[in-house]
């Protein structure tokens, strides 16, 4: 997927074309991909919002029981107190290329 030049919250520009699985491997990229900024995204209740929502999928791969889930510590929050940074508040699909710490080549080899 091609990514147009987009300004991030820090004023930086992204010109790099991203692969589809890279669009969700971090909160900044996800916001760029969906054009979410502080004005449109902050304090949205995802249960009641008309701007953002989650939908069920008909794709067999995403049906309950067809994928593994893991929980881990959040990343990139080393400066927060230990009681916060050590919580398992990060949830991810096992062997999913869109996870920021996944190494795509290793995952693809395991899936072959």
N, CA, C and O atoms as a GROMACS GRO file, in nm:
protein
  448
    1UNK      N    1   0.084  -0.118   0.000
    1UNK     CA    2   0.000   0.000   0.000
    1UNK      C    3   0.088   0.123   0.000
    1UNK      O    4   0.183   0.132   0.078
    2UNK      N    5   0.058   0.215  -0.084
    2UNK     CA    6   0.134   0.339  -0.091
    2UNK      C    7   0.085   0.433   0.017
    2UNK      O    8  -0.034   0.438   0.049
    3UNK      N    9   0.177   0.507   0.074
    3UNK     CA   10   0.140   0.603   0.178
    3UNK      C   11   0.175   0.741   0.127
    3UNK      O   12   0.289   0.767   0.089
    4UNK      N   13   0.078   0.829   0.127
    4UNK     CA   14   0.103   0.966   0.086
    4UNK      C   15   0.183   1.036   0.194
    4UNK      O   16   0.189   0.991   0.308
    5UNK      N   17   0.245   1.147   0.157
    5UNK     CA   18   0.320   1.225   0.254
    5UNK      C   19   0.221   1.281   0.355
    5UNK      O   20   0.128   1.354   0.319
    6UNK      N   21   0.241   1.247   0.480
    6UNK     CA   22   0.146   1.284   0.584
    6UNK      C   23   0.220   1.342   0.702
    6UNK      O   24   0.328   1.293   0.738
    7UNK      N   25   0.164   1.444   0.763
    7UNK     CA   26   0.227   1.504   0.879
    7UNK      C   27   0.187   1.429   1.005
    7UNK      O   28   0.069   1.399   1.026
    8UNK      N   29   0.285   1.398   1.088
    8UNK     CA   30   0.257   1.331   1.214
    8UNK      C   31   0.233   1.436   1.321
    8UNK      O   32   0.248   1.556   1.296
    9UNK      N   33   0.197   1.392   1.438
    9UNK     CA   34   0.175   1.484   1.549
    9UNK      C   35   0.300   1.563   1.585
    9UNK      O   36   0.289   1.674   1.637
   10UNK      N   37   0.418   1.508   1.557
   10UNK     CA   38   0.541   1.577   1.590
   10UNK      C   39   0.586   1.669   1.477
   10UNK      O   40   0.691   1.732   1.487
   11UNK      N   41   0.508   1.678   1.370
   11UNK     CA   42   0.543   1.764   1.257
   11UNK      C   43   0.629   1.693   1.154
   11UNK      O   44   0.664   1.752   1.052
   12UNK      N   45   0.663   1.566   1.179
   12UNK     CA   46   0.745   1.491   1.084
   12UNK      C   47   0.658   1.446   0.968
   12UNK      O   48   0.536   1.437   0.980
   13UNK      N   49   0.721   1.419   0.857
   13UNK     CA   50   0.649   1.372   0.739
   13UNK      C   51   0.687   1.227   0.712
   13UNK      O   52   0.802   1.187   0.733
   14UNK      N   53   0.592   1.149   0.665
   14UNK     CA   54   0.618   1.011   0.626
   14UNK      C   55   0.602   1.001   0.476
   14UNK      O   56   0.495   1.028   0.422
   15UNK      N   57   0.709   0.963   0.407
   15UNK     CA   58   0.704   0.948   0.262
   15UNK      C   59   0.720   0.802   0.222
   15UNK      O   60   0.699   0.766   0.106
   16UNK      N   61   0.757   0.719   0.317
   16UNK     CA   62   0.787   0.579   0.289
   16UNK      C   63   0.660   0.503   0.254
   16UNK      O   64   0.562   0.509   0.328
   17UNK      N   65   0.660   0.431   0.141
   17UNK     CA   66   0.544   0.345   0.114
   17UNK      C   67   0.547   0.225   0.210
   17UNK      O   68   0.650   0.158   0.223
   18UNK      N   69   0.437   0.200   0.275
   18UNK     CA   70   0.431   0.092   0.373
   18UNK      C   71   0.370  -0.032   0.313
   18UNK      O   72   0.283  -0.025   0.226
   19UNK      N   73   0.416  -0.147   0.360
   19UNK     CA   74   0.351  -0.272   0.327
   19UNK      C   75   0.223  -0.277   0.411
   19UNK      O   76   0.215  -0.215   0.517
   20UNK      N   77   0.125  -0.351   0.364
   20UNK     CA   78  -0.004  -0.354   0.432
   20UNK      C   79   0.009  -0.389   0.580
   20UNK      O   80  -0.056  -0.327   0.664
   21UNK      N   81   0.092  -0.489   0.611
   21UNK     CA   82   0.104  -0.531   0.751
   21UNK      C   83   0.173  -0.426   0.837
   21UNK      O   84   0.165  -0.433   0.960
   22UNK      N   85   0.241  -0.329   0.776
   22UNK     CA   86   0.309  -0.226   0.854
   22UNK      C   87   0.216  -0.113   0.898
   22UNK      O   88   0.254  -0.031   0.982
   23UNK      N   89   0.096  -0.107   0.843
   23UNK     CA   90   0.006   0.004   0.873
   23UNK      C   91  -0.043   0.005   1.017
   23UNK      O   92  -0.086   0.109   1.067
   24UNK      N   93  -0.037  -0.108   1.084
   24UNK     CA   94  -0.089  -0.113   1.222
   24UNK      C   95   0.017  -0.156   1.322
   24UNK      O   96  -0.017  -0.197   1.433
   25UNK      N   97   0.146  -0.149   1.286
   25UNK     CA   98   0.247  -0.198   1.380
   25UNK      C   99   0.301  -0.089   1.472
   25UNK      O  100   0.417  -0.092   1.514
   26UNK      N  101   0.219   0.004   1.503
   26UNK     CA  102   0.252   0.108   1.599
   26UNK      C  103   0.141   0.212   1.601
   26UNK      O  104   0.075   0.234   1.499
   27UNK      N  105   0.121   0.275   1.714
   27UNK     CA  106   0.010   0.371   1.723
   27UNK      C  107   0.024   0.490   1.629
   27UNK      O  108  -0.076   0.539   1.577
   28UNK      N  109   0.146   0.536   1.605
   28UNK     CA  110   0.166   0.650   1.515
   28UNK      C  111   0.129   0.616   1.372
   28UNK      O  112   0.062   0.694   1.305
   29UNK      N  113   0.173   0.499   1.324
   29UNK     CA  114   0.139   0.457   1.188
   29UNK      C  115  -0.010   0.432   1.173
   29UNK      O  116  -0.070   0.465   1.070
   30UNK      N  117  -0.070   0.373   1.274
   30UNK     CA  118  -0.214   0.348   1.269
   30UNK      C  119  -0.291   0.480   1.256
   30UNK      O  120  -0.386   0.490   1.179
   31UNK      N  121  -0.248   0.579   1.332
   31UNK     CA  122  -0.314   0.710   1.323
   31UNK      C  123  -0.292   0.774   1.186
   31UNK      O  124  -0.384   0.833   1.131
   32UNK      N  125  -0.171   0.762   1.130
   32UNK     CA  126  -0.147   0.814   0.996
   32UNK      C  127  -0.231   0.741   0.892
   32UNK      O  128  -0.290   0.804   0.804
   33UNK      N  129  -0.237   0.609   0.902
   33UNK     CA  130  -0.309   0.529   0.803
   33UNK      C  131  -0.458   0.562   0.802
   33UNK      O  132  -0.521   0.562   0.696
   34UNK      N  133  -0.514   0.590   0.918
   34UNK     CA  134  -0.657   0.620   0.928
   34UNK      C  135  -0.687   0.769   0.943
   34UNK      O  136  -0.800   0.808   0.970
   35UNK      N  137  -0.583   0.852   0.927
   35UNK     CA  138  -0.598   0.997   0.935
   35UNK      C  139  -0.663   1.039   1.067
   35UNK      O  140  -0.755   1.121   1.070
   36UNK      N  141  -0.612   0.980   1.175
   36UNK     CA  142  -0.661   1.013   1.309
   36UNK      C  143  -0.564   1.114   1.370
   36UNK      O  144  -0.443   1.088   1.376
   37UNK      N  145  -0.614   1.226   1.414
   37UNK     CA  146  -0.530   1.323   1.482
   37UNK      C  147  -0.592   1.354   1.618
   37UNK      O  148  -0.698   1.302   1.652
   38UNK      N  149  -0.525   1.437   1.695
   38UNK     CA  150  -0.575   1.466   1.830
   38UNK      C  151  -0.715   1.528   1.825
   38UNK      O  152  -0.796   1.502   1.914
   39UNK      N  153  -0.742   1.608   1.724
   39UNK     CA  154  -0.873   1.671   1.714
   39UNK      C  155  -0.985   1.572   1.690
   39UNK      O  156  -1.095   1.587   1.743
   40UNK      N  157  -0.957   1.469   1.609
   40UNK     CA  158  -1.063   1.373   1.576
   40UNK      C  159  -1.060   1.247   1.661
   40UNK      O  160  -1.161   1.178   1.673
   41UNK      N  161  -0.944   1.217   1.720
   41UNK     CA  162  -0.932   1.088   1.787
   41UNK      C  163  -0.931   1.090   1.938
   41UNK      O  164  -0.969   0.991   2.000
   42UNK      N  165  -0.887   1.199   1.998
   42UNK     CA  166  -0.878   1.201   2.144
   42UNK      C  167  -1.015   1.190   2.210
   42UNK      O  168  -1.113   1.249   2.165
   43UNK      N  169  -1.018   1.114   2.315
   43UNK     CA  170  -1.135   1.101   2.401
   43UNK      C  171  -1.258   1.045   2.329
   43UNK      O  172  -1.371   1.073   2.369
   44UNK      N  173  -1.236   0.967   2.224
   44UNK     CA  174  -1.348   0.902   2.156
   44UNK      C  175  -1.386   0.775   2.232
   44UNK      O  176  -1.298   0.697   2.269
   45UNK      N  177  -1.511   0.755   2.256
   45UNK     CA  178  -1.562   0.633   2.315
   45UNK      C  179  -1.588   0.536   2.200
   45UNK      O  180  -1.683   0.554   2.124
   46UNK      N  181  -1.504   0.434   2.186
   46UNK     CA  182  -1.515   0.343   2.073
   46UNK      C  183  -1.638   0.254   2.080
   46UNK      O  184  -1.668   0.183   1.984
   47UNK      N  185  -1.709   0.256   2.190
   47UNK     CA  186  -1.834   0.181   2.200
   47UNK      C  187  -1.948   0.260   2.137
   47UNK      O  188  -2.037   0.202   2.075
   48UNK      N  189  -1.946   0.392   2.152
   48UNK     CA  190  -2.058   0.473   2.106
   48UNK      C  191  -2.025   0.567   1.990
   48UNK      O  192  -2.115   0.630   1.935
   49UNK      N  193  -1.897   0.578   1.952
   49UNK     CA  194  -1.855   0.676   1.851
   49UNK      C  195  -1.908   0.646   1.712
   49UNK      O  196  -1.917   0.530   1.672
   50UNK      N  197  -1.944   0.750   1.638
   50UNK     CA  198  -1.979   0.738   1.497
   50UNK      C  199  -1.857   0.760   1.408
   50UNK      O  200  -1.863   0.736   1.288
   51UNK      N  201  -1.745   0.806   1.467
   51UNK     CA  202  -1.624   0.834   1.391
   51UNK      C  203  -1.534   0.713   1.376
   51UNK      O  204  -1.471   0.694   1.272
   52UNK      N  205  -1.528   0.629   1.482
   52UNK     CA  206  -1.442   0.510   1.481
   52UNK      C  207  -1.517   0.396   1.546
   52UNK      O  208  -1.591   0.415   1.642
   53UNK      N  209  -1.497   0.275   1.492
   53UNK     CA  210  -1.562   0.158   1.551
   53UNK      C  211  -1.490   0.032   1.505
   53UNK      O  212  -1.410   0.036   1.412
   54UNK      N  213  -1.520  -0.076   1.570
   54UNK     CA  214  -1.467  -0.207   1.534
   54UNK      C  215  -1.582  -0.288   1.476
   54UNK      O  216  -1.697  -0.274   1.517
   55UNK      N  217  -1.548  -0.374   1.380
   55UNK     CA  218  -1.650  -0.458   1.317
   55UNK      C  219  -1.608  -0.604   1.322
   55UNK      O  220  -1.490  -0.635   1.328
   56UNK      N  221  -1.706  -0.692   1.318
   56UNK     CA  222  -1.679  -0.834   1.307
   56UNK      C  223  -1.632  -0.864   1.166
   56UNK      O  224  -1.661  -0.790   1.072
   57UNK      N  225  -1.559  -0.974   1.150
   57UNK     CA  226  -1.508  -1.014   1.020
   57UNK      C  227  -1.568  -1.149   0.980
   57UNK      O  228  -1.589  -1.236   1.064
   58UNK      N  229  -1.596  -1.164   0.851
   58UNK     CA  230  -1.640  -1.293   0.799
   58UNK      C  231  -1.521  -1.382   0.763
   58UNK      O  232  -1.539  -1.500   0.734
   59UNK      N  233  -1.400  -1.326   0.766
   59UNK     CA  234  -1.279  -1.400   0.733
   59UNK      C  235  -1.260  -1.513   0.834
   59UNK      O  236  -1.256  -1.489   0.954
   60UNK      N  237  -1.249  -1.635   0.785
   60UNK     CA  238  -1.236  -1.754   0.871
   60UNK      C  239  -1.115  -1.744   0.965
   60UNK      O  240  -1.120  -1.795   1.076
   61UNK      N  241  -1.008  -1.678   0.920
   61UNK     CA  242  -0.887  -1.665   1.002
   61UNK      C  243  -0.911  -1.589   1.131
   61UNK      O  244  -0.839  -1.609   1.229
   62UNK      N  245  -1.011  -1.502   1.131
   62UNK     CA  246  -1.035  -1.417   1.247
   62UNK      C  247  -1.150  -1.465   1.335
   62UNK      O  248  -1.194  -1.392   1.424
   63UNK      N  249  -1.198  -1.584   1.312
   63UNK     CA  250  -1.306  -1.637   1.394
   63UNK      C  251  -1.249  -1.692   1.525
   63UNK      O  252  -1.137  -1.741   1.527
   64UNK      N  253  -1.325  -1.682   1.634
   64UNK     CA  254  -1.276  -1.731   1.763
   64UNK      C  255  -1.223  -1.874   1.754
   64UNK      O  256  -1.286  -1.961   1.694
   65UNK      N  257  -1.108  -1.895   1.814
   65UNK     CA  258  -1.047  -2.028   1.815
   65UNK      C  259  -0.954  -2.054   1.698
   65UNK      O  260  -0.883  -2.154   1.698
   66UNK      N  261  -0.952  -1.966   1.597
   66UNK     CA  262  -0.867  -1.986   1.480
   66UNK      C  263  -0.736  -1.910   1.487
   66UNK      O  264  -0.658  -1.912   1.392
   67UNK      N  265  -0.710  -1.843   1.597
   67UNK     CA  266  -0.584  -1.772   1.613
   67UNK      C  267  -0.550  -1.766   1.761
   67UNK      O  268  -0.638  -1.770   1.847
   68UNK      N  269  -0.421  -1.757   1.789
   68UNK     CA  270  -0.376  -1.749   1.928
   68UNK      C  271  -0.358  -1.604   1.970
   68UNK      O  272  -0.320  -1.519   1.891
   69UNK      N  273  -0.387  -1.579   2.096
   69UNK     CA  274  -0.369  -1.446   2.153
   69UNK      C  275  -0.262  -1.452   2.260
   69UNK      O  276  -0.249  -1.551   2.332
   70UNK      N  277  -0.184  -1.344   2.271
   70UNK     CA  278  -0.084  -1.330   2.376
   70UNK      C  279  -0.106  -1.197   2.446
   70UNK      O  280  -0.163  -1.104   2.389
   71UNK      N  281  -0.059  -1.189   2.568
   71UNK     CA  282  -0.055  -1.061   2.636
   71UNK      C  283   0.089  -1.037   2.678
   71UNK      O  284   0.163  -1.131   2.707
   72UNK      N  285   0.129  -0.912   2.680
   72UNK     CA  286   0.265  -0.877   2.718
   72UNK      C  287   0.267  -0.738   2.778
   72UNK      O  288   0.166  -0.668   2.782
   73UNK      N  289   0.384  -0.701   2.826
   73UNK     CA  290   0.400  -0.566   2.877
   73UNK      C  291   0.397  -0.469   2.759
   73UNK      O  292   0.437  -0.504   2.648
   74UNK      N  293   0.350  -0.349   2.784
   74UNK     CA  294   0.352  -0.246   2.680
   74UNK      C  295   0.496  -0.208   2.652
   74UNK      O  296   0.582  -0.222   2.739
   75UNK      N  297   0.522  -0.159   2.532
   75UNK     CA  298   0.658  -0.123   2.495
   75UNK      C  299   0.670   0.029   2.485
   75UNK      O  300   0.571   0.099   2.460
   76UNK      N  301   0.792   0.078   2.505
   76UNK     CA  302   0.818   0.220   2.489
   76UNK      C  303   0.770   0.307   2.603
   76UNK      O  304   0.753   0.428   2.586
   77UNK      N  305   0.748   0.249   2.719
   77UNK     CA  306   0.702   0.329   2.834
   77UNK      C  307   0.796   0.310   2.953
   77UNK      O  308   0.750   0.302   3.067
   78UNK      N  309   0.925   0.303   2.926
   78UNK     CA  310   1.024   0.277   3.030
   78UNK      C  311   1.028   0.383   3.139
   78UNK      O  312   1.069   0.354   3.252
   79UNK      N  313   0.986   0.505   3.109
   79UNK     CA  314   0.994   0.613   3.208
   79UNK      C  315   0.875   0.613   3.305
   79UNK      O  316   0.872   0.693   3.398
   80UNK      N  317   0.778   0.525   3.284
   80UNK     CA  318   0.663   0.521   3.374
   80UNK      C  319   0.695   0.437   3.498
   80UNK      O  320   0.789   0.358   3.495
   81UNK      N  321   0.620   0.454   3.605
   81UNK     CA  322   0.644   0.375   3.726
   81UNK      C  323   0.633   0.225   3.699
   81UNK      O  324   0.553   0.184   3.614
   82UNK      N  325   0.712   0.142   3.769
   82UNK     CA  326   0.710  -0.003   3.746
   82UNK      C  327   0.572  -0.065   3.756
   82UNK      O  328   0.540  -0.158   3.681
   83UNK      N  329   0.488  -0.016   3.848
   83UNK     CA  330   0.355  -0.076   3.861
   83UNK      C  331   0.271  -0.056   3.735
   83UNK      O  332   0.178  -0.132   3.711
   84UNK      N  333   0.303   0.044   3.655
   84UNK     CA  334   0.232   0.065   3.527
   84UNK      C  335   0.300  -0.011   3.414
   84UNK      O  336   0.233  -0.082   3.338
   85UNK      N  337   0.431   0.003   3.402
   85UNK     CA  338   0.500  -0.057   3.286
   85UNK      C  339   0.506  -0.210   3.293
   85UNK      O  340   0.529  -0.274   3.191
   86UNK      N  341   0.487  -0.268   3.411
   86UNK     CA  342   0.493  -0.414   3.423
   86UNK      C  343   0.357  -0.482   3.407
   86UNK      O  344   0.349  -0.604   3.413
   87UNK      N  345   0.252  -0.405   3.387
   87UNK     CA  346   0.120  -0.462   3.365
   87UNK      C  347   0.112  -0.526   3.226
   87UNK      O  348   0.171  -0.476   3.131
   88UNK      N  349   0.040  -0.634   3.215
   88UNK     CA  350   0.021  -0.701   3.086
   88UNK      C  351  -0.101  -0.639   3.016
   88UNK      O  352  -0.209  -0.697   3.012
   89UNK      N  353  -0.080  -0.519   2.963
   89UNK     CA  354  -0.187  -0.442   2.900
   89UNK      C  355  -0.173  -0.438   2.749
   89UNK      O  356  -0.237  -0.354   2.684
   90UNK      N  357  -0.092  -0.523   2.691
   90UNK     CA  358  -0.072  -0.527   2.546
   90UNK      C  359  -0.121  -0.663   2.499
   90UNK      O  360  -0.073  -0.766   2.545
   91UNK      N  361  -0.215  -0.663   2.407
   91UNK     CA  362  -0.274  -0.788   2.358
   91UNK      C  363  -0.247  -0.799   2.209
   91UNK      O  364  -0.263  -0.701   2.136
   92UNK      N  365  -0.205  -0.917   2.165
   92UNK     CA  366  -0.170  -0.932   2.024
   92UNK      C  367  -0.202  -1.071   1.974
   92UNK      O  368  -0.215  -1.166   2.052
   93UNK      N  369  -0.215  -1.082   1.844
   93UNK     CA  370  -0.240  -1.210   1.778
   93UNK      C  371  -0.105  -1.276   1.753
   93UNK      O  372  -0.015  -1.212   1.697
   94UNK      N  373  -0.090  -1.401   1.792
   94UNK     CA  374   0.034  -1.475   1.774
   94UNK      C  375   0.069  -1.483   1.625
   94UNK      O  376  -0.017  -1.508   1.541
   95UNK      N  377   0.196  -1.460   1.594
   95UNK     CA  378   0.250  -1.469   1.458
   95UNK      C  379   0.182  -1.372   1.360
   95UNK      O  380   0.171  -1.403   1.241
   96UNK      N  381   0.138  -1.259   1.408
   96UNK     CA  382   0.077  -1.159   1.321
   96UNK      C  383   0.184  -1.060   1.276
   96UNK      O  384   0.255  -1.004   1.360
   97UNK      N  385   0.196  -1.039   1.146
   97UNK     CA  386   0.298  -0.951   1.092
   97UNK      C  387   0.278  -0.805   1.133
   97UNK      O  388   0.373  -0.727   1.130
   98UNK      N  389   0.158  -0.768   1.172
   98UNK     CA  390   0.130  -0.628   1.205
   98UNK      C  391   0.174  -0.590   1.347
   98UNK      O  392   0.158  -0.475   1.387
   99UNK      N  393   0.227  -0.684   1.423
   99UNK     CA  394   0.272  -0.654   1.559
   99UNK      C  395   0.410  -0.590   1.552
   99UNK      O  396   0.498  -0.640   1.482
  100UNK      N  397   0.428  -0.480   1.623
  100UNK     CA  398   0.550  -0.401   1.609
  100UNK      C  399   0.678  -0.476   1.644
  100UNK      O  400   0.783  -0.444   1.589
  101UNK      N  401   0.673  -0.574   1.734
  101UNK     CA  402   0.796  -0.644   1.769
  101UNK      C  403   0.817  -0.771   1.686
  101UNK      O  404   0.918  -0.839   1.702
  102UNK      N  405   0.724  -0.802   1.600
  102UNK     CA  406   0.737  -0.922   1.518
  102UNK      C  407   0.846  -0.903   1.414
  102UNK      O  408   0.864  -0.793   1.361
  103UNK      N  409   0.918  -1.007   1.386
  103UNK     CA  410   1.019  -1.005   1.281
  103UNK      C  411   0.959  -1.079   1.161
  103UNK      O  412   0.952  -1.202   1.162
  104UNK      N  413   0.916  -1.005   1.058
  104UNK     CA  414   0.842  -1.065   0.947
  104UNK      C  415   0.908  -1.188   0.887
  104UNK      O  416   0.838  -1.286   0.858
  105UNK      N  417   1.039  -1.186   0.866
  105UNK     CA  418   1.105  -1.302   0.804
  105UNK      C  419   1.094  -1.427   0.891
  105UNK      O  420   1.073  -1.536   0.840
  106UNK      N  421   1.108  -1.411   1.022
  106UNK     CA  422   1.097  -1.525   1.113
  106UNK      C  423   0.955  -1.580   1.116
  106UNK      O  424   0.935  -1.701   1.116
  107UNK      N  425   0.857  -1.491   1.117
  107UNK     CA  426   0.717  -1.536   1.118
  107UNK      C  427   0.685  -1.609   0.989
  107UNK      O  428   0.624  -1.716   0.992
  108UNK      N  429   0.725  -1.553   0.876
  108UNK     CA  430   0.695  -1.618   0.748
  108UNK      C  431   0.759  -1.756   0.740
  108UNK      O  432   0.698  -1.848   0.686
  109UNK      N  433   0.880  -1.773   0.793
  109UNK     CA  434   0.945  -1.904   0.794
  109UNK      C  435   0.866  -2.003   0.879
  109UNK      O  436   0.849  -2.118   0.839
  110UNK      N  437   0.817  -1.960   0.996
  110UNK     CA  438   0.741  -2.049   1.084
  110UNK      C  439   0.608  -2.088   1.021
  110UNK      O  440   0.559  -2.198   1.045
  111UNK      N  441   0.551  -1.999   0.941
  111UNK     CA  442   0.420  -2.026   0.882
  111UNK      C  443   0.428  -2.113   0.757
  111UNK      O  444   0.326  -2.164   0.712
  112UNK      N  445   0.548  -2.130   0.701
  112UNK     CA  446   0.562  -2.211   0.578
  112UNK      C  447   0.540  -2.358   0.604
  112UNK      O  448   0.548  -2.439   0.512
   0.00000   0.00000   0.00000
